[in-house]
Amino acid sequence: MYKCEGNIPVLESERLRLRAMERADAEILFRYWSDPEVVKYMNISPFASVEDTLEMINLLNGLSESDDTLRWGIELKEEGILIGSCGFNVWELSGSYRGEIGYDLGREYWGHGYMSEALHMLLAYGFETMGLNRIEALVDPDNVRSRELLGAFHFHEEGLLREYQKTDAGFIDLLMNSLLKREFYRAGI
């Protein structure tokens, strides 16, 4: 059975490298995570400081040690620039073999196919290495870009989870999306 135990592997594609986030990434991630447009659908408030960002990096890396979360920084390979993050917010192998993904990208990197490239690596890792059978994504109904991205990967919108999550603005609805291992391979993604 898959165990992360804090070992965040490096994954590579043609243009991207998924790697563990480090202390040195706090400043660039703060730029993204303090942007109201980037965090609009992340159900968090924009970060107020680089220190807040460093705390989040430490928290996420710490949660990987207890197998509660697995989050990568998304880096442009040639430039060595971090452009966002992605990973498994949670996963459960015993009984259900499912995981929930999340992702974000700095606004200046939207529309270049980077998240599609990162998502492919994330899904392949989840199905092939972690042994998941089902990968889920919870998406705000107004997040059209994320819904289109998931649709391109053949995720199924299963339904609306009413007032599913509490935010600073109150309770919000989320759409449950899922992709099964057999669908991933059948689609040849």
Buried (B, 14 or more C-beta within 10 A) or exposed (E): EBEBEBEBEEBEBEBBBBBBBEEEBBEBBBBBBBBEEBBEBBBEBBBEEBEBBBEBBEEBBEBBEEBBBBBBBBBBEEEEEBBBBBBBBBBEBEEEBBBBBBBBBBEEBBEEEBBEBBBBBBBBBBBEEBBBBBBBBBBBEEBEEBBEBBEEBBBEBEEEEEEEEEEEEEEBEBBBBBBBBEBBEEEEB
